[in-house]
Structures are given as structure tokens and as C-alpha cells.
């Protein structure tokens, strides 16, 4: 009914090699439209989709160099964070410690968001030390799935979560589990994505527990093993037309 001719698997959430070395060569999208996309997605996850400095949420966030480029800071993801526009502008070429110690605008925003300068500075420093390996979603389960898919004999390609979101936003497709799955991998267009997805709810096949207990743990009756009695079973309405 739904012949499958090829499989695209989202094997990793982020391209960690690209994150670790933004200048890496030989990557398919190095100079293409995906340049920097993995980095932005990783930073959004790492910093909780809020300004790393003042904690502001629900505002456009900008990529910010913790150690400014003018002071020798690099483009590596370990030196990048996310900030709101006011923080990005006021930090400018200041060091992280000087920014938290001297900027009056930052202190006002911190107070408005219920944060203190010292606590927020410690959080930023702690997050910066978070190892990049935490971003890697490659694990035994996903590789086992990859091996199982290869065993089908169908062509299998893999892609990252950053590419999935890029495809979805490029085509203005809303986010859902089914549509995310359809947006995995490299493709130009997605046809008939507006067709509703059939959702099936698994209700189970009853309980393995053969008795009910009182609040003291004593049995108060035993359950029958048969599922139906005279055409009725638990969950059916008394006026169900199929059992009248």
C-alpha cells in the first residue's frame, strides 16, 4: 500500500565535526546555504534558547563571540554563545568578566529577569566548558537502527537534525513528527505534505494483573481471563449499537 524505495535516516542531531572546526574543508555545504546552520541550532540547544548574558527569552537572538575577535577570539563553537541585541551591542569588545562587572544596562536586564550578575556569570562560564561530545547523538541504538535499515537492501542515506530543520523552514512546512521525518536528508521539494497523517493510538490488550488489591494490599476480587462476556468487554458503552 505504501511501497518504500529508499530510506533517509536522521542519524545525528548535529554535525559535530562541523561544530568543532568551522573552517573544515570537504563538507558538502561548506560554502552553500547550510553554512553555519548547524552552529546556530547547536547554540540554541546549548544555551536554552535565551540570552546567555541576561536570560531574556522570546526575543531574536544573535550569535556572539565570548572572546571578541578583536582580542583574538575564534569562530569555534566553544567561543560562541547567543545574546539579545542590547547585550550584543553593549558587550562589544569587553571581556566576559568586565562586561558583567561594569555594564549598567546588563544589570538592569538581569534584575528584571530575576538574575544576579555573579550567578549568571558563573552559568556562562560553566556552559562554555560543556564538552562538545554532549552534542553528539550518535549512540549504539541509532547505529543498530542504521544497520537494520541497511539490511533491508534499500538505499539508505543519513543526515543531521540541522538539515532536517533547514529543509522544513526552507519549504515553510510546519513542525510535526511526521513532517520532520519527511524532511530528513537532501531533497528539493516535498509533495503532498498537506495530506493528514493517520494517527493510531495503542490501547493495549488488557491487564496482566489477575486481582485487585485494597489500600492495605489484600486481594479484593479476581479478574476473569476471558476478554468478553456475552459480547461485552470493559470500555464498551451499555448502548453500543454493535452489542444491542
N, C-alpha and C positions, 0 to 999 in steps of 0.2 A: 504493500500500500504506500510505503514511503521509501523507495529504493535509495540507498546511500551509495554514492560513487566515490567519495573521498572524505577524509576527516581532518579537521583543523582543531588542534588542542591548545588551550592556554596553559602552557607548561610552567611558566614563571610569571609572577606578578610584575616584577621589574627586571630590566636588563641591567644586572649588577655590574657587568663588565663596563658598560657604557657609563654607569654612575661613577665608578671608581676612577675612570680615565676619560674625561670628556673629549680629549684630543685623539682618542683611539682611531686608527685607520682601518679600513676594510669592513666597517659596519655598513649595512645596506642603506640606512637612512642618514649617514654621517652628514651629508650636505643637502639632504632632502627636507620634506615638510615635517618629518618626525624629529628633527634635530632639537634636542633639549626637552622633548615631550616627556621622556622617561624621568628626567630630573625633576620637572615640576610635579609630576604625580607622586614621586617618592617623597619630595619635601612636604606635600600636602598631608601625606600619611604620617610622616615622622613628627611634624610639628602640630598635629591635631587640627589642621585647617583653621588656625588662628594666628594672630601676630605673635611671633616668638618673644617680642620685647614687652608689649603692654597687655597682651591677652585679648585684644579686640577680636570679635567674631563678626560674621555676616557683613564683611567688607572686602572689597577687592584686595588681594594680597600680592606683593611684589617680591621677586627673588632678590635677596640682599646678601652681600659679602660680609661675613663677620669680621674678618681681617680685610680692610679695604684694599682694592687693587693698588691704590697709590702707596700703600705700605707693604707691598709685596704679596698680597693675598692672591690665591689661585682660584681657578674655576672648579676645582674639585668639589664634590658634593659635601665633603667633610667641612668645607669652609662656607657653605651656603645655608641660608635659612629663609624664612618668609616673614615679611613685615608689612604693616599697613603703610600707606603713603606718608602720613605725618612722621612716623618713626624712621622710615627710609630716608626721608629728606633731612630730618634733624640729626640723625646719626652721622651721615656724610662720611668724613674720613676719621671720625673718632674711634678710639679703641673701645672694645666692649665695656671694660671697667669704667672708663671715663664717661661713656655715654650714660650709664646707669647712675653714676655719681653726680653728674653736673647738669643734665638736661631737665629743665623745669617742666617742659611740655610733656615729657615722658612720665614724670612723677604725677602729674595731674591725671593722665590717662590711666596709669596704674591704680591710683586711688579710686577713680571712677569705676574701674573693673574689679575692685576688691583685692588688689595685689599689693605687695610691698616690693621695693626695689631689690633688696638683698635676696629675698626668696625667688624672685623672678630671674635675677642674675644667676643664681645657683642652678635653676632649672635649665637655663640656656646652656650653661657650661656642661651640665650633666648630659643633656641631649646631644651636644656636639661630640661627646665621647662614645656615643652609642655605636657599636660596631656595625659595619656595613653588612656583615653576614646576616644580621637580623632581617634585612630586606629580602633575602633570598627565600623564595617559596619552593625551591626545588627540594623535595624530600623523597623518601623511599616510596610513599604512596603514589605520588604523581609519576615517578619513573615506572612503577609497576603498572599503572594505567597506560602509560605510553607503550610499554612492552606488549600489553594485552591488545591495544589498538593495532599495533604493527602486526600482531599475529592474525588479524582478520584478512590480511592480504591486500587491504585497500591502501591507497596512497595516504600517508599521514604527514601533515606539516604542523609545526609548533610555532607559537608566537607568545608575546608578553602581554600582560594586562594593560600596559600603556598603549599598545597598538589597538587593543580592543576598544578602549575609551576614545582613542583618536578616530577610529572608524565610525563609532556611534555619533560623535559630535560632528564629524565631517558631513555626515548624511542626515543630521538633525533627527536622529532616531531616539525615542525616549528610553530610559533605563529600565530594564526588567531582566530577570534571569534568562528568559527565553531569548530575548533580543540581544543580550550580551553574548550568549552562545553563538548566535548567528553572525555576530560582528567579529569573531575571532579570526585572526590571520590576515593575509593580504588579498584584497579584492577591490573592485571598482564600484560596483553597485549591488544593492540588496533588493531583490524583487519580492513583492507581495508581503512585506513585513507587517502591513496593517491587518493581516488576517488574524483573528483572535486565536490565542493559544488555548487548547483544550487542557483544563486543569482537572486532575484526578486526585481525590482525597482518599488516602488509605485509612479504612476504619478498623482494620484488624478483624480477627476471626473469633472473638470471644476471649474469655479469661481462662488461664490455666489453673487459677485458684479454685479449688473444689469446695471451699467452705467460706462462710462469712464469720467474722470474729466480733465479739463485743469489745467495748473500750478497755476491758481488762484482759483481753487476749484469749477468751474462751470461745469455742465454736458455738454458733447460734443457728446453725442450719447448713445443709449441704446442697450444692448445686447439681442439677441434672447434667449428665454428659451429652444428652441429645440437644440439638440446636433449636428444634421446633416442636411445638405441641399443637396438634390439630391445625396446622398451617400458620400458627402464630409463633413469633420469637421476640425476644427483648428488643425494644426500639420501634416496633410496629405499632401504629395507631389502632385503636379499637375499631375505628370506622374506615380503615384502609380498604379501598374498593376492591383490591385484589384478594382480600380474605373475607369478604362478606359471605 
